[in-house]
Amino acid sequence: MRCGQGIEARQVDELFINIDPIQAGGRLTADAMKAVVAYGDGYSVCDNCRKPNRLDYIAKPPIAEFHKDVAKWLNMDAVRTVPGARRGFQAVAHTYVNKGDPVLLTSLSHYTEFLAVEESGGIAREIPANDQKLVTPDAAAEKIEAVKKEFGRAPVLAFIDHVDYQYGNMHDVAGIAKVCHQYDVPVLYNGAYTVGILPVDGKAMGVDFVVGSGHKSMAAPAPSGVLAATAEREKEVFRTTAIIGDVTNRKFGIKEPEMMGCTLMGVTLVGMMASFPHVKERTKHFDKELANHQIVMDALLSIDGTKCLSEYPRKHTMTRINTIASFDKVAESHKKRGYYLQSALEEKGITGVIPGATKVWKFNTYGTTRKQAEYLGRAFVEIAKENGLAVKG
């Protein structure tokens, strides 16, 4: 089946159990699929755009209402939809960071957070993670003091991931935010792996901004995301334009510079909106997701030599695993080398593990049913036994 111009129809999630760490939370719902077809044209949501001619004011489809609902859901005061979490990082960094300003990140921060700082001319300073790969409030305080000693002032902004992309570990954002605010440092909460996956309460955590990824965790098309702010901060990051043309004297109403006037539109926005009721509901059942994840973890850890590199017991469904002393030993002599594991999994209808990865790799079971989790666990154990690895129990 082809989609034109030699593009093959993608059927990954129809044909396989997909445990790709960055794809699990972004699978579209059936309602989003329908919305994608109906609103596929570029400016499809602009049919009823009226004064003040800004996307988040459109009432049909109910885009304005959606913005209010998301803000309430995150317990924040204002929300804008953006083309991916990285554009949320970019908007906040551009608002607060000037050339030479120190900005707080962590040793586990995503590269796009660094790029947002770089683009604004800021200087990155990382809070180091401890031996358990966790970022703590004490470490944040120590780093802020070090920054003050180096620059003569505190950082102008802090990017803190709730769940990091490297280990899927859950960090004490509330504790870190409390420390940052003692130094008057605004905090951006990176919820790329939490917003849409588990309950997020921005004000309870004491953060100034919440950033989420639609295509990573909100069952939305890419690129999509949300940027939420407190009432105090919305006036700054969502400020309206003041520029005037010198020949025409043109002004541009209530357009917002950091949003480049209008933000997410068309298929990405409506896809996110269509999935939203399902996403809100699924965040209430994250305990079931963790229970299913544990089934797979128990199976993997029963294979002799396999280690969990993420914090344990697990608090998230994305995990970094070390199989150097198990699956990688097989790869040393297997005719397919490291590609045998991916091949064996795909023969069993499982995909998402990086091709050739048998040393250290990540996977995410979010969205799997209990039956699928049990099947995943059995599959890993069967592959281990078929290749002569010892299995406990």
C-alpha positions, 0 to 999 in steps of 0.5 A: 500500500502506497500513499503517492510519490513512493511513500509506503503506508506506515502500519507499525502500530497496526502490525506490531506492539510498539515499545519505542520510547518516544512513540508510546504516548503519541499514538493517535486515538481513533477520534484524532485519526478522523480529525486528521482527515477532516482538517488536513488542509493547512488553514482548515481551522481558520474558516471562522477566524474573526476579530481579534484574528488570533488562533486561540480566540477561534470558537468553531472548532472550539479552539478557545475553549480547548485552551481554557480546558488545558489550562484548568487541567494543568492548574495553570492560568494561561495556555498556548499551543505550540509546534512541539515542546521545543518551541515552548522552551524557545519562547520562554528562553527568548523572553528571559535570557539575554546574551551572557545570562546564566541559565540552569539546566540539569545533566539530564536535560534534553538537547532542545533545552540547551539549544533554546538557551544557546539561541538566546545567547545564554550560558548553560550551567547544569545541576549534576545528577547523583549516583542514582541519576536523580536531580535533587533540591540540594544539588540545585541549591549548590549549583545556584550558589556556584553560579552566583559565585561565578557570575555575581548573580543567580540564573535568570531561568531554570529548565527542570525535567520531571521525567528525563529522557535518558533514564525515565527517572522522576525528579523532585520538581516541587523541591527544586522549584522551591529552591529556585524561587528562594533565589527568584529564579523562574522555573520551566517544568519540562513535561514532555514525558508527563503531560498527557501521561500522568496527572500534572498540577503546575501550581502544586509543584510551584512552577512558572511554566509547564511545557508538554509535547503533543506528539510525544505524550498527548496522542497528537500529530507532530509537531505539537505541544503546549506551553502553560504559564502562571498569571504573573508570567503570562503577561511576560511570555505572552506579551502582545506586539508593540512594533509599528511600521515606519512607512505605513504606521501599521500595528498588529493588534494582539498578536504575540511575538513569541507565538509569531502571531498564531501558533499551532494550526490545522491538523496538528491542533485539531488532532490534539483537541480530538484526543484530549478527552481520552488523554485526560481520562488516561492520566487517571489510570497511570497506576495500571500502566506502571503495573503492566510495565512491571510485568515486563521488567520482572521478565527482563530482570529474570534474565541473568546478567540484565540490569535496570539502569533507571531508578527502581522500583520504576515510577515511569513506563520508559526505562533504560536497560543494560543487557551487556551481560545477557543479550550482548553476549549472544551478539558476540557470536550470533551471525546477525551480531547485534541485530539478532534481538531486533529481528527476533522481536519483530518475528514475534510482532514487537518493534521499537528497540533500536536496531543493533542495540544489545548493550544499553537501550530504552523501551516504553510500555505505555499504552499496552494492555495487561495481555500485551505486557505479559506477551512482551515479558514472555517474548524476551524470556523466550528469546533469552532461552533460545539463545542459551541465556540463563533465566531465573524462576 
